[in-house]
Amino acid sequence: MANTEQSKKRARQSEARYAINKARRSRIRTFLRKVEEAIASGNPDAAQAALKAAQPELARGVTKGVLHKNTVARKMSRLAARVKAVAKA
């Protein structure tokens, strides 16, 4: 249990940060799910549009410290490859 004023404040800040980061992660996952659904539907235009919308969200996750840079780079790369495959097919 937090005893000092500083530790109480840090606990409050930590709770607030947790809520903000949770919302950010949820928002990013929603965008990723939309890309997945567009790929599954086989519509190349929808998949491309969904990917374009998801990329800034993923990048924002990196700048805000919610996701690791390499994780996002890998996700973007793999999604882009799958969208390209849908467009080709």
C-alpha positions in Angstrom: 0.0 0.0 0.0 1.3 3.5 -0.9 2.3 5.4 2.2 4.0 8.6 1.2 2.4 11.4 -0.8 4.7 10.8 -3.7 3.9 7.1 -3.9 0.1 7.9 -3.6 0.5 10.3 -6.5 2.5 7.8 -8.6 -0.3 5.2 -7.9 -2.9 7.6 -9.2 -0.8 8.5 -12.3 -0.2 4.8 -13.0 -4.0 4.1 -12.9 -4.7 7.0 -15.2 -1.9 5.9 -17.6 -3.2 2.3 -17.6 -6.7 3.4 -18.6 -5.3 5.6 -21.4 -3.0 2.9 -22.7 -5.8 0.3 -22.5 -8.0 2.5 -24.7 -5.2 3.1 -27.2 -4.5 -0.7 -27.4 -8.2 -1.4 -27.9 -8.4 1.3 -30.7 -5.4 -0.2 -32.5 -6.8 -3.7 -32.3 -10.1 -2.5 -33.7 -8.3 -1.0 -36.7 -6.3 -4.3 -37.1 -9.5 -6.3 -37.0 -11.0 -4.1 -39.8 -8.0 -4.9 -42.0 -8.3 -8.6 -41.2 -12.0 -8.6 -42.1 -11.3 -6.7 -45.3 -8.7 -9.2 -46.3 -11.0 -12.1 -45.5 -13.8 -10.6 -47.6 -11.4 -10.6 -50.6 -12.1 -7.0 -51.5 -8.8 -5.4 -52.5 -10.1 -1.8 -52.3 -11.6 -2.2 -48.9 -8.4 -4.0 -47.7 -6.2 -1.2 -49.0 -8.4 1.5 -47.4 -8.4 -0.3 -44.1 -4.7 -0.7 -44.1 -4.2 3.0 -44.9 -6.4 3.8 -41.9 -4.6 1.4 -39.6 -1.0 2.4 -40.4 -1.1 5.8 -38.6 -2.8 4.2 -35.6 -0.1 1.7 -35.3 2.6 4.4 -35.7 0.9 6.4 -33.0 1.0 3.4 -30.7 4.8 3.4 -31.0 5.2 7.1 -30.3 2.9 6.9 -27.3 4.8 3.9 -25.9 2.0 1.4 -26.1 3.7 -0.9 -28.6 7.3 -1.7 -29.5 8.7 -0.2 -32.8 9.7 -3.6 -34.2 6.4 -5.2 -33.4 4.6 -2.5 -35.3 7.0 -2.7 -38.2 6.5 -6.4 -38.4 2.7 -6.1 -38.3 2.6 -3.4 -41.0 4.9 -5.4 -43.2 2.9 -8.6 -42.9 -0.5 -6.8 -43.4 0.8 -5.0 -46.4 2.0 -8.2 -48.0 -1.4 -9.9 -47.4 -3.3 -6.9 -48.8 -1.0 -7.0 -51.9 -1.8 -10.7 -52.3 -5.5 -10.0 -52.1 -5.1 -7.3 -54.8 -3.1 -9.7 -57.0 -5.6 -12.6 -56.7 
